[in-house]
């Protein structure tokens, strides 16, 4: 336990307390499961409730994972986030474990 820090681990709708603004909203390995045309709606929901957003998406062709709706790439990610406040994107590789796809890590502020 960390004093002054509360963690909520739940599905998106179960975790949200109306009219609460959270310090941090994370979505790790989530957005690629949503059709690309619906991603802006989910981003808006996260921004409504969070002061800072952290997102990771795999650098993996959606054809290799039938659960994925789209393929994250710089071309698909940048238009969604590049105008966000303090936007940063990092690319992480896992050279010691080739079974883990490389990841894009996106972070920005909402206020």
N, C-alpha and C positions, 0 to 999 in steps of 0.2 A: 504494500500500500504506500502511496505517496500522499503526504498531507496536502489537502487543498485540491486534489485532483480526483475527479470521478470519471470512470470509464464506463461506457455503455456499449455492450456488444449485443447486437440484435439485428433483425432485418430492418431495412430503412424505415418503413412506416411504423414499426413497433417502437423504434428508438426515439422518435421525435416527440418532444413535449411542446405543444402549441405555445407560441409566443416566447420561446426560449431561444436565445442566440448563443450558440456554442463557440468556444474558442477555436476548435478544430473539428473539421469533418474529414474523414478519410474514406476513400473508396478504392480498395486494392483489388485488382482483378475483377471488376464489376462491370464497367461501362462497355466492354467488348461484348457483353451478353445482351445488350440493349441494341435494337436497330439504330443505325447511325443517324437516321432522321429524327429519332427521339432523344438522342444524347443531349442536345441543348436544353430540353425540358428538364432532364435530370440534373444537369449542371445548375440550372436556375433554382431548383429545389434545394440543392446543397448550399448554394450561395445565400438563399433566404435565411437559412438556419446557422450558417457558419461564418466566422470571421476570417478563417484561414482554411484553405482547401488543399488536401494532398491526395493525389490520384496516381495509381500505377496501372498501366496496361501492358500486356505482353507484346513484344515484337514477334508476332507469329501469324502467319497466313491463316485466315479463318477457315480455309479449306482443310487445314490439318486438325482442326478441333470443331466438330459439328455443333458444339454449344455456342461458339462465337458467331456473332452476327456480322462482323466487319473486321477488317485488318487494320490495326493501329499502325500508323507510319507518320513520319514528320508531315507528309502532305495532308493526312486526315486530321492530325492532332492540332497543328499550328493554327488553322483557321478558327478552331473552337476556343482557343485560349490566348492567342498572342496579344490581344488588347486588354488582358486582365492586369490588375495592379500588382506590381512586383512579380510578374510571371517569370518562372524559371522552369526549364526542362532539362533533365539529366537522362543519360542512357547508361544502363547498368548491364554488364556482362557477367556471366558465371563460368569462367574458364575451367574451374575444377569439377563442375557438374553440368555436362552437356545436355542432360535431360531437362534442365530448367531453361525455358526460353528467356532471351534477353528482355529487359523491361525498360519502358519509358516511365520516368517519374516526373510528375507535373505538380507544381505548387504555385500558389498565388494568394493574394489577400482580396477580400471582398469589400473592405471599407477603407 
